[in-house]
Amino acid sequence: MPATTSRKHRLTTIASAIALTVAATAVSLLAAQPAQAATICEQYGTTVAGNYVIQNNRWGTSATQCINTTGNGFSITQQDGVGSTSGAPVSYPSIFLGCHYTNCSPGSPLPKQLSTIGTAPSSISYSYPGSGTYNASYDIWLNADTNVSGVQDTEIMIWFNRQGSIQPIGSQTGTASIAGRSWAVWTGSNGANNVVSYLFTGSIINSLSFDVMDFVRDTFTRGSQYGTNNWYLTSVQAGFEPWIGGVGLAVNSFSASVTTGGGTQPPGTPGTPSASNVTASSASLSWSASSGTVGSYLIERATGASSTSFSQVGTSSSPSFSNSGLAANTTYRYRVRASNAAGTSGYSGIVNVTTTGGGGGGGGCTTTATVQNQWNNGYVMQVTVTNTGSATINGWSSTATLPSGHAHTGSWPQAAVVSGQNVTETNQNWNGTLAPGQTASWGFQASRPNGSTALPTVYSCSAS
């Protein structure tokens, strides 16, 4: 019978030379058998299930592991290996679409260049036992070329569940909001390939339907070392990494497909965001949609009134986003760009949002601003005052602080009070009373040094 290699190279928490040695040892394997149901106990035994391949993939232990397969899933019925929780798991039994160590699913649409993929919809349903140390993980494998004979260049790993003292490779370097869930993003390397892991937050995930490309696009914002649109999607896989135990872990159902398209050029630049519903710990953003085909919007945030250190905090399929978990009485800066399979747009303008004081300071209202117009040596800002408290306010005072070298040249609906670089507008009789969530607006014009692109970044508000 022909020999194939089907294994997964991964370390967790720390690099383990021993695990890599085990994973790299050559073994004799069973060829994939075209069956809809089977019991597999061979170390690298596989079976074909419709459009997919199911693999036992016991790469990190010599102890017995057996799985029962179905038409679109499998369950672990025996798992005798024990792995160190400071090192690698004992196996990765999984079901996959695509190619894994030259073993390709029937009529595989992969490898496929990412720039030619429109969507890659997938759905997964898991069952978990009451004990054991394991994760439930969905793997997305990317490579710079179409070679699928060995380790691929980047592994994107989606953690739906984890039990025991295990964690993703590397360290947490960000967060993301994808497929209606919030994720902690970890980045690192296992010595053989780069790994970007999306660790679920909140409740464990029993089932999820999502677009694989949303995770791919988010990964690319983490650094070019993880890939580009010229790279290839080589396989998508769903299964488990057991360290201890694991009997009863099951993929109840799995589906995955790939469609072409997604736009022949990047989308246009989205409009500058505006903020609403600002509280002590959250803010809602909205912006004008980009022209062209948009796969997703990428939302970036910086902390501090003048910070330039932006990092991505989420994605959205529509021109709006809600950001929670913010600190009270803190200024944040937001910008947005759009993405599709052909690339990303330019960045939108920046909106500054200051959260309320959370019971001390902040005055129950916030000041946010967007650019209405700008030119070589000046600009016009549209300012919004929002009642972020739980009771009606009867008056407000809103201040914008101009950067050094800028000068106030006008404001409306009434003349503002200018003190140094502070431009302050107070309410009039007709716009001072605001119920919770209601807004009032004002605006100002300012000059700036020739050739400067700076804009105000510091705003404040007090209510009475």
C-alpha positions, 0 to 999 in steps of 0.5 A: 500500500502507498505511504502517506504522511499526515501529521500536525507540527505544533508546540504549545506554551513553550517550544519543545524539541522532543515534540518536534523530533517525534512529529518529524519521525518517518513512519509507515502509514495507511492510505486513505480508504473511501468509506463513509464510516470506519473505526481507525486506530492506526497512528496516521490512518485516514478515511474519506468521508464525502468531500473530506478526509478524516485522520487519526493523526496521533503524532505525539505519542506511541500510546493507542488512540482510536476514532469512530468516523461518520459521514461528516465527523468523528468521535474519540473512543480511546486515547491512552496518551499523556502529554505534558501541559507545558509542551505539545499535545499527543495528537490532532484527530481531525476532519479536513478539506484540502491537502495535508502532507500530500493527502488531498480530499476528493476533488479538493478546491485547495490549494487556492491563491487567496486573492482569487477566493471570495468566501470560504464558508464553514460550519462546525458542531462539537461535543465535549466530555466532562473531563480531560485536558484538551482544546477544540481547534479549527486550523486554517493552513496558509503557504507561500506556494502550492507545495503541500508535502510538508509543514506549511508557513502559517497556521491560524488556529481557532480555539472553540474550547480549552480545558486544563492548564494549556494555552496557545503558542506565544503570547496575547498581542491583541483582540478581535471580533469575528463571526459574532464572537470576541477573541483574544489573539495570540501570536508566536512560532512553534519553531516550524511555522508561524502561529496566530491563535484566536482564543474564545472569550466568554462561554465555550463554543459548541457550534459556529458558522463563519467565513474562513476568510474573515480570520485570514484577513484579520491575521494579515493585519497582524504582520506580513510575516503571516502571509499576503493575498499572493499566498495559498489556502492549503487546507481547513481542518476541525478537530481536537488536541488532547493532552490527557483523556479526550474520550467522548470528544466529537465533531458532530458535523463539519462543512467547508467550501470555497468560492471564487471572486471577492473583487478585482481591486481593493475597496475604496476608503471608508468615511471618517467614523462618528461615535454615539452611545458613549459610556464609561466602558463602551462606544458605538461607531458608524461610518460611510461605506466604502465603494467597491466590494467589501469583505470586511471592515478592520477597526483600529484603536489607539489609547490616548489623545495623541497616540499613534500606536494603533492596533486592530480591535475588531472587524465588521461586515457592515459600516458600524462597530461597538467597542466595549471594555473601555476604561472610564474617563479615557480618550481613544482614537479610532480609524477604519479601513476596508478589505477584500480578497484583492487587498485593503483600502486606505485609512479613514479619518480619525475620530476621538472618543472620550469615555465618561467618568463612570461615576467620578468626573466626565460630567455625564456627557461626552464630546466627539468630533469628525472632520467636515472639511479640511485643506492645506492650512485649515479645517472645519470640525463638526462636534457632537455632545452626547448625554451619556448619563442615566438622567436628563441634563439641563446644560452642557459645556463642550471643549476642543483643544487645538494643537500647538500652532493652530488658531480658532477662526470661527464657530457656530451656532454661537461664538465660542469662548477661546482661552489659549488653545481651548475652544469652548461652546456652551448650550443655548436655551434650545439645545441645553436639555438632553435626555439620556442618549440625546445629542446636540451639535456645534462646529468650529473652523481653525487654521494650521501651519501650511502643509500640516495635517494635524487635527485636534485630538483632545475633547472634554465635556461637562454637564449640569 
